[in-house]
Amino acid sequence: LAKTTQPISMDSYEGQEVNITCSHNNIATNDYITWYQQFPSQGPRFIIQGYKTKVTNEVASLFIPADRKSSTLSLPRVSLSDTAVYYCLVGDEGTGRRALTFGSGTRLQVQP
Amino acid sequence: DGGITQSPKYLFRKEGQNVTLSCEQNLNHDAMYWYRQDPGQGLRLIYYSQIVNDFQKGDIAEGYSVSREKKESFPLTVTSAQKNPTAFYLCASRRGPPLSEQYFGPGTRLTVT
């Protein structure tokens, strides 16, 4: 399974754009990149998934360079409610043959 | 109202007792998962099942057992062989490719004393 490396924590202020980068140097050809958000004492919630280039939905954007060895989750204009842990996962979600591994994630703290 | 339910939300047991955590989904998802989360840590995979009557060990299966007799249900038993059972347990399900994100239940916080 591809190992991922993320910053342990990040701080931001309300209204700012936050970019969280994840390194996955040994990503395989069939692997997708998926990001989840988790609030305390709750299950993680899917944010976004991508394979290459850029993916955007109503809450975030995911930027993936051509070599796919890293990815960046971009949260536009964060609010206090975006304070959470964000997990980057890399794996063969497309076929479902393998279960993914959650690392320790990035703890984002948004200040007023 | 579709989703994943886990019960109970809080569970207390004495050391040496087996305990079964419930996980039910009405999303018609094929795959189901059990994770364990310790304070300040990420999720660690215990067991997963891609289809009824089949399941695979995850990274930390020792001291746990599961069954998958029905598509909707994936109960987890924490046995007395699990050395440190106190944790937050999360169940998830996944529809399958191509839109294959996992949907998580609310979790069960197990305390063993």
Chai-1 contact restraints between the chains, C-beta under 6 A:
chainA,res_idxA,chainB,res_idxB,connection_type,confidence,min_distance_angstrom,max_distance_angstrom,comment,restraint_id
A,G43,B,L90,contact,1.0,0.0,6.0,A-B,restraint_1
A,G43,B,F104,contact,1.0,0.0,6.0,A-B,restraint_2
A,G43,B,G105,contact,1.0,0.0,6.0,A-B,restraint_3
A,G43,B,G107,contact,1.0,0.0,6.0,A-B,restraint_4
A,P44,B,F104,contact,1.0,0.0,6.0,A-B,restraint_5
A,F46,B,E101,contact,1.0,0.0,6.0,A-B,restraint_6
A,E93,B,S100,contact,1.0,0.0,6.0,A-B,restraint_7
A,G94,B,P97,contact,1.0,0.0,6.0,A-B,restraint_8
A,T95,B,P97,contact,1.0,0.0,6.0,A-B,restraint_9
A,G96,B,G96,contact,1.0,0.0,6.0,A-B,restraint_10
A,G96,B,P97,contact,1.0,0.0,6.0,A-B,restraint_11
A,G96,B,S100,contact,1.0,0.0,6.0,A-B,restraint_12
A,A99,B,L45,contact,1.0,0.0,6.0,A-B,restraint_13
A,A99,B,Y48,contact,1.0,0.0,6.0,A-B,restraint_14
A,F102,B,G42,contact,1.0,0.0,6.0,A-B,restraint_15
A,F102,B,L43,contact,1.0,0.0,6.0,A-B,restraint_16
A,G103,B,G42,contact,1.0,0.0,6.0,A-B,restraint_17
A,S104,B,G42,contact,1.0,0.0,6.0,A-B,restraint_18
A,G105,B,G42,contact,1.0,0.0,6.0,A-B,restraint_19
